[in-house]
Amino acid sequence: MFLGYVLEYIFLQFGKLAIMLKFISPTSFLLLTVVLATMLLMTIPAFGVATELGNAASASFSLQPAQARYAAGDRQGALSELRYYILSYPDSPELVEAHTLMARILIEEQRYGDALIYLNRLGAQQQNSLSKLLMVTALQQQGNWLNSAVERQQLSQVEEIMSQLNKEMFVGADRQLYDCCRATQLVWQKQPLQALIVLRGALDAHTEETMDSSVFNQIGLILRGLTPDELAEAKFMFAATPLNDAIVIFSARQALNGGDMKTAQKLTEELIETTHRREVRINCAQLLDQIYGQPWQRRAIGVILPMTGRYAPFAKLVRQGIELAAEQHHAQDLFVFVDSYADKERGAQAMRDLIEGHRVMAIIGPLTGSVAWSVADIADHAQVPLLTLSHRGDLPSRGRYIFRNCLTVEQQVQALAEYAIEVLGLNTYAILSPDSDDGTDFAAKFSAAIESRGGDIEHWQQFADQDTDFRRQLLLLKGEDPDAPPEEEQEKLNNEVERELDEFGEEIHALPVEELPDWLPNVDFEALFVPAYADVIAMLAPQLAFYDIKNVQLLGINGWNAPQLFQQAGRYTKGAIFSDGFYLGSDDPVVVDFIRRYQQHYGDKPSILEAQAYDCANIMFQVMTQPEVNSSEAVTDALNMLDGFHGVTGVYGFDANGEALRKVVVESVSTQESLNAAEKFQLHLPQVFE
């Protein structure tokens, strides 16, 4: 098999030479081939053949492994898979597709000669529109460096192939590739303005996300080749089109090269503020780096939120909190909002756009845990501070530039444990938690917080996320057998005496069960911690009463604080306490003012989402108003030294790890007044945020 790889490698190299040396004599070419073949076989290790060819996958009559590697960005792995496939299955019906994908990857690797070899191995009947388009691409790119005789021959070949193709044969990125090939053909035909018209159509037809940077690069190359008159005509023709962005960048570069720094700066800074295309922003930012002689940053804050999809309503609330703060400070233009789509890959792209294109000094978000976890490394590597709103895992530990303003699991359980033991004097506890990652995390940290204060965890039961019947778990908490026949269970419940037997097992007397005071728990724990959300508690709380678990203090998390709970199970949760990060009933003037402003602006009461976002924005305002803060590094230092901040969610600074320091609220559902206060939540954070 390895010999097959070697021969295939040799074939590629000689095929490339055949293109280069097409005009030498057959005898000379044969002699050169023999010499080079001998040298190549002696020096294959130096060429690292094993790197590209020796990592072939196990036999599989499918292109799927190669396609999966290519989709994941592993070009070299895809090449190895494809080479193995082509050698192993020469009669496969998917051979044309394999050669085409191989050629596409080789073109992306700028190995145009190798791509042509694979494409030329397809017979005339096997060629399809895509393989022909890729052949045109490879020929055009190779024509930039071959001698003029070969270039003229290739031009003729390109003309012939292009006559067989039209734009309607392609979609998406391949249609864009067709436009680029057509534009190059027009440039070779000395029609540069017509080429720009074609590329303008490519810009019009594709969104920012689907547009490849090669289009802008090609426009720049064409503009550099225009005469002054042609350039003036292009500026007039495309003034009100997307192509104008590329023309402005070209004009700014001309000004910079001509020593007119002021004009270059003005053109570039105006464009980066108005353009909607990522590639244009990146080009502008790179040009400003040159103008200023150092990495340029915009005095702005990026915000990355899931503004499209299932989490859009929550993103809207976060944005409202940020925009309320921006309006209060008359700085609406300070924030740049981008959409993460609640998707890790698209979130990473949005993060790079904020850093590389918009060049913001800091970023707020993301909101969803999976996206926050994936983009934290990007922000830290770029040394741009990220102030996330997600409570997933230990996010601030991902790096020096990662901060978090979010009510965390640790903060909630520590506040609950402190209040339950130090204020209520409770010593024995049970835990009933969902079997999700969140539920397990809450339960484990609550257990540690209680035991570190001298309390005891008597029981820990779990239930499935979708459970609605908690009979089994509740009976186990009571120390009863949930698998006992119903009649035996009932008999045991009805038995009001306790029997004492002698050493022979005979009854010697019967004692009435001592009745407990009606205020004491009738189980072996004083408090029950349930780290679930309001919809679950609304079903669970009545079942506690049904299964006769009495006088137990209920402890919960901020997810309890929703109208659904108090409407459906209010009388069963009376006396319960839960931790939270924001209290509508607060008499703190800062909180009162925020609530008043929010209600005036949006006609509704704010939740913790808007409150945390409002605090994040105000933290950034406090930092950015300092004259010495003029870079991402300076913002990071200022966040680490944040002092004197008074947040509506209790935040007042950050610890050494980047976690927000805050005062956590412990609320009680013990009176009607408290019930009303608890209605501050118009929605609750769904568990799927993590």
Buried (B, 14 or more C-beta within 10 A) or exposed (E): EEEBBBEBBBEBBBBBBBBEBEEEEEEEBEEBBEEBBEEBEEEBEEEEBEEBBEBBBEEBEEBEBBBEBBEEEBBEBBBBBBBBBBBBBEEBEBBBBBBBBBBBBBBEEEBBBBBBBBBBBBEEEEBEBBBBBBBBBBBBBBBEEBEEEBBEBBBEBBEEBBEEBEBEBBEEEBBBBBBBBBBBBBBBEEBBBBBBBBBBBBBEBBEBEEBBEBBBBBBBBBBEEBEEEBBEBBBEBBEEBBBBBBBBBBBBBBBBEEEBEEBBBEBBBEBBEEBEBBBBBBBBBBBBBBBEEEEBBBEBBBBBBBBBEEBBEBBEBBBBBBBBBBEBBEBEEBBBBBBBBBBBEBBBBBBBBBBBBBBBBBBBBBBBBBBBBBBBBBBBEBBBBBBBBBBBBEBBEBBEBBBBBBBBBBBBBBBBBBBBBEEEEBBBBBBBBBEBEBBBBBBBBBBBBBEEBEBEBBBBBBBEEEBEEBEEBBBBBBEBEEEEEEEEBEEEEEEEEEEEEEEEEEEEEEEEEEEEEEEEBEBEBBBBBBBBBBBBBBBBBBBBEEBEBBBBBBBBBBBBBBBBBBEBBBEBBBBBBBBBBBBBBBEEEEBBEBBEBBEEBBEEBBBBBBBBBBBBBBBBBBBBEEEEBEBBBBBBBBBBEBEEBBBBBBBBBBEEEBBBBBEBBBBBBEEEEBBEBBBBBBBBBEBBBB
